[in-house]
Amino acid sequence: MKAKALMVILVLCVFGGAAAYDMLFRPKPYTHPATPAPEPDKEQWQPVPDVRLTTLEGKTVGLTDLAGKVVLLNFWATWCPTCIKDFPGMKRTADRYNGDVVIVALSNDEDEQDIERFLLKYKEMYGQDLSADNFIICWDKGRNITSNVFNTARFPETILISRNSRMAHKLIGEVEWESAEVRSVIEGLVKSR
């Protein structure tokens, strides 16, 4: 009888521990629309870390290499439905400000093939190829840049970077890219020289 009770307690502890671990350590995407934080004094904007990102083609791009353009650094993953929902709006935003705005979409998937499958599916669904000069897909293998450099744990998250490579705004969660508020923030960064 004692052995049976101990076995039940042990099983409950194992399942309870697994559930607690899952709740604490699996990134959970926000589901509410993100709105830009109030604009701080431009003198207080932090410089963007000079990190090198790897594209799916194996090329490297540095965030400071994109100085002169407004950069929307988007942290995402193929398993995040809210992230995927953001892609058409981000693509329209990149196209609207072509030449002035660059999207850098930094995937946090464990397997590069998941990203490639997503890009093929996206092209089939929307008839658009996301690979373009103004839309750069990168892979953060091991999530080092996402976790250790930008301290990002929830997806999607987008950092708006000014033309002079300073982090101006952070958007956490689903973004209404067509909203007047978000467009106003981006246009302000585009006009700022």
C-alpha positions in Angstrom: 0.0 0.0 0.0 2.8 2.4 0.9 4.7 1.6 -2.3 1.6 2.3 -4.4 1.0 5.7 -2.6 4.7 6.6 -3.2 4.5 5.7 -6.8 1.4 7.9 -7.3 3.1 10.8 -5.6 6.2 10.3 -7.7 4.2 10.3 -10.9 2.3 13.4 -9.9 5.6 15.2 -9.1 7.1 14.3 -12.4 4.1 15.5 -14.4 3.8 18.6 -12.2 7.4 19.4 -12.6 7.2 19.0 -16.4 4.1 21.3 -16.6 5.8 23.9 -14.4 9.0 23.8 -16.6 6.9 24.2 -19.7 5.0 27.2 -18.3 8.1 28.9 -17.1 10.6 28.3 -20.0 8.6 28.1 -23.2 8.3 31.5 -24.9 4.6 32.6 -25.2 3.6 35.1 -27.8 1.5 38.0 -26.8 -1.9 38.2 -28.5 -2.7 41.9 -28.0 -1.8 44.5 -30.6 1.4 46.4 -29.8 1.5 50.1 -29.7 4.7 52.2 -29.7 5.9 53.5 -26.4 6.0 57.3 -26.0 9.0 58.7 -27.9 11.8 59.4 -25.4 14.3 62.2 -25.9 16.4 61.3 -29.0 19.5 61.9 -26.9 18.5 59.0 -24.7 18.1 56.4 -27.5 20.6 53.6 -27.0 22.9 52.7 -29.9 22.1 49.5 -31.6 24.6 46.7 -30.7 27.0 46.1 -33.6 26.1 42.4 -34.1 26.6 40.3 -37.3 23.5 38.4 -38.4 23.6 35.5 -40.8 21.1 35.3 -43.7 19.7 32.1 -45.0 22.1 32.5 -48.0 25.0 32.4 -45.6 25.9 36.1 -45.9 26.4 38.3 -42.9 24.9 41.7 -42.3 25.6 44.1 -39.5 22.9 46.3 -38.1 25.2 49.3 -38.2 25.9 48.5 -41.9 22.3 49.6 -42.4 22.9 53.1 -41.1 21.1 55.7 -43.2 18.0 53.5 -43.3 15.2 52.9 -40.7 15.5 49.3 -39.6 12.7 47.2 -38.2 14.4 44.4 -36.3 11.8 41.7 -35.9 12.3 38.7 -33.6 10.1 35.8 -34.7 9.7 32.0 -35.1 7.7 29.8 -37.4 5.9 28.2 -34.5 4.5 31.6 -33.3 1.1 32.2 -35.0 1.2 35.9 -34.1 4.6 36.3 -35.7 3.4 34.7 -38.9 0.3 37.0 -38.9 2.6 40.0 -38.8 4.5 39.2 -42.0 2.1 40.6 -44.6 1.9 43.9 -42.8 5.7 44.1 -42.4 6.1 43.3 -46.1 3.7 46.1 -47.1 5.5 48.5 -44.7 8.9 47.6 -46.3 7.4 48.1 -49.8 5.7 51.4 -48.8 9.0 53.0 -47.7 11.2 51.2 -50.2 14.7 52.5 -50.0 14.1 54.1 -46.6 13.0 51.1 -44.4 14.5 47.7 -44.2 13.0 44.8 -42.3 15.5 42.4 -40.7 13.5 39.4 -39.6 15.6 37.4 -37.1 14.2 33.8 -36.8 14.6 31.9 -33.5 13.7 28.5 -34.9 15.8 25.6 -33.9 16.0 24.3 -37.5 16.9 26.3 -40.5 14.7 24.0 -42.6 11.6 25.2 -40.7 12.3 28.7 -41.9 12.8 27.6 -45.5 9.5 25.6 -45.4 7.7 28.7 -44.0 9.1 31.0 -46.8 7.9 28.5 -49.5 4.5 28.3 -47.9 4.3 32.1 -47.5 5.1 32.5 -51.2 2.4 30.0 -52.2 -0.2 31.7 -49.9 0.6 35.4 -50.7 2.3 35.2 -54.1 5.2 37.2 -52.6 8.8 36.3 -52.1 10.0 37.8 -48.8 13.7 37.8 -49.9 14.4 41.3 -51.1 16.9 44.1 -50.5 14.4 45.7 -48.1 13.3 42.4 -46.3 16.2 40.4 -44.9 15.6 37.0 -43.3 18.2 35.9 -40.8 18.6 33.0 -38.5 19.7 33.3 -34.9 21.1 29.7 -34.5 21.2 29.0 -30.8 19.2 32.2 -30.0 22.4 34.0 -28.7 21.7 37.4 -30.2 18.0 37.3 -29.3 18.5 36.2 -25.7 21.9 37.5 -24.7 22.2 40.7 -26.8 18.6 42.0 -27.0 17.1 40.2 -24.0 14.1 39.1 -26.0 12.1 36.2 -24.7 8.6 36.7 -26.1 7.6 36.8 -29.8 7.0 38.7 -31.9 9.0 41.7 -30.8 10.2 44.4 -33.1 12.8 47.1 -32.4 12.6 50.2 -34.6 16.1 51.5 -35.3 16.7 55.1 -36.4 18.8 56.1 -39.5 21.7 56.8 -37.1 21.6 53.3 -35.7 19.9 54.1 -32.4 17.1 52.0 -30.9 14.1 54.3 -30.9 11.0 52.1 -30.1 10.2 48.5 -29.1 6.9 46.9 -30.1 6.0 43.7 -28.3 3.2 41.5 -29.6 1.1 41.7 -32.7 1.5 45.0 -34.5 -1.1 46.7 -36.6 1.3 47.9 -39.2 -1.3 49.8 -41.1 -2.5 51.7 -38.1 -2.1 55.5 -38.0 -0.1 55.4 -34.8 2.5 52.9 -36.1 2.7 54.6 -39.5 3.2 57.9 -37.7 6.2 56.5 -35.7 7.8 55.0 -38.8 7.3 58.1 -40.9 8.8 60.2 -38.1 11.9 58.0 -38.2 12.0 58.1 -42.0 11.8 61.9 -42.0 14.4 62.3 -39.3 17.8 62.6 -40.9 
